[in-house]
Amino acid sequence: RPYDETVVTYQQTGKFIDAYFTSLYWSLLVVIGNSVEPTNRVEYAFSMLVTLVGMLVFAVIIGSSSSLITSLDSEGEARLEQMNAINQYMAFRGVPNWLQNRVRGYYEYLWHSGQAQHHKKAFDELPPMLQMQLSLCLKRQMIENCSVFKNLSASSIVAIMHRLEETIAIPSEVIILQGSIGDKMFFITNGVVKVTLHKAEIGETIDLAEMNRGDAFGEMGVLSDNSVRTCNIIAKTFCELNVLGKLDVDDIRMECEDVNENLQLILEQRMEADEARKRNSGENGSGSDSGSEGEWSGSYSSSYDSQDEEYNVHHEEVDG
């Protein structure tokens, strides 16, 4: 029966129940759509029951799918929860926007590089032996590539590895400040740092070189007491660093004879090179212009080589 005749018939009955059924039915069709046109009260009731059941099943399926997707993205959920908490805290405390951006950038990097607490917990259940083997696999080559730790025994490598502390430097962070007293050395696990020197006589800071993954710097800070840093080391990108302190190196030298002999030999060689540089500077100092860029370049390169051998090994272009 055509739709308009059906409506007229129900209206003509004058019964409220018929008008209600008709209105309810067509309101459901607005939601899901249907081309069936019931002709009596029973058909209306049956059509509405089937429609409601269909809507319920549809809702259950969609809800289950959403729960499944959410559970599969548990990492994203944990990340979102942490970032929301950080944003709320900084907003409540009135932290400046520029600082908020740096804080958010740091945590974003942790999640992107797999170093957030959510990832680290994945290895908590590893037995100590497996944890040591994993650390050795990740750090052994890095230690052996450093000139001051070459040709060491396996036990000495393990002793150094156990004392390394991981840290992350954010872009533009000053890792080593020129003129400060050094008591640490650094291994670059990932990222790029730049070497700069502030030349007081001309009031300028000059970029000298860059170092990246696998390089080490600042070793004179652990080889001798009260070692003065001769340059600035600044993070150019997010940098993952392993740090070794002088007190830890002193303990290792007492425990491992080969480490002590190796470091003592390197220290003597660098002190001799430094003395030679000073003698050469004294001989060539008369009548020279202290502001000469060429003289500064040669003098600084020799000084840097005497304190940080990696600069000479990895960045020979600076000596030019």
Steps between C-alpha positions, in 0.01 A plus 500: 500500500643846416651696786254794487197268507646315802542820694150615411351167614672523842400857538144407418490236774540771760705269727805646677688168498484482122631855462780430753611180325510681168702792636746276689554280200580785264728663757706177506515503122657846517793340691558181300287528187260235370279446198241270670160657557293314764125502453374414849589517864660154516726573205600829656588328827699225328688747279592715801618195699723383218631854452586536869675163507700600193600827659609317817710250308651781296590693817659190659713432193618861473572518873698174495701620201581827675614315814716269290665790320560680829661194658722455196615861536580479871829682437316792344258507790783507756678770301184711479434461871852609591503796262159619625624488859816694407305763308250547783777538758695757296185697418394505868848614611519771235809364326600724205406370156859474377589280795184294458601429141846382608354273767248353257772454240710305749219260586404464134858397429492244782191337352630517145835342594350232724647633825185589688419311819231314308774344284761448770263285704509246217847391618435496875443126506827411327739305726823682595712295260283586201489867602880507513530329160254745348688799643831356383362454151386864490803665661810289441581640157444853625753450782761328282479778238623752757877544475555496877329162540647303211639146541342437840399164641137389500479539877623859475242579231227361726628707794480818290159405361351454848601855597359677196200721563258580221373852447338704223604850395239717331585722200712807591590355840860575605654165591850632565572866577831649398711594803316272745665221697430161349422185695310297238541358154224430249419236239252592226247222449282700265474860382735779395702749707702796382838618624535876547765731643446845643783731399503773762736734313255544214183431698379223269409134533625286214356166387783251457353157431220255563501161668236231476418140582802298613715800597619574852616827655614654826728213603761732654242569767542145628872462430631786712394715794364850447505472122378823340266462203651659189180533294122488509307188405139579411222260402385570145219242511355280770808308617507170685815494710675256728687679776803372691612694809853544630425328832376197310811499282718517812320194637544316171872580494537343844307188393641450149874517448479522121272804525740673739802434277318609188371826650834582661679457167248718316520768769880513474485524121253785512696687763813472285305624197369791706850593617623489139216727397588750772865501395407556137265780599779666699745478214255639245333752731735797449390748242181314421154647500299344783182570308613308192244242392767271355703497822187436705401206279831320537528570871146386576530185291811392686340579835185309410703202378686489828175482694253325269658257258171420331496854362817419306385150399150587380536866399840550336354779290511734802880495499492666160 
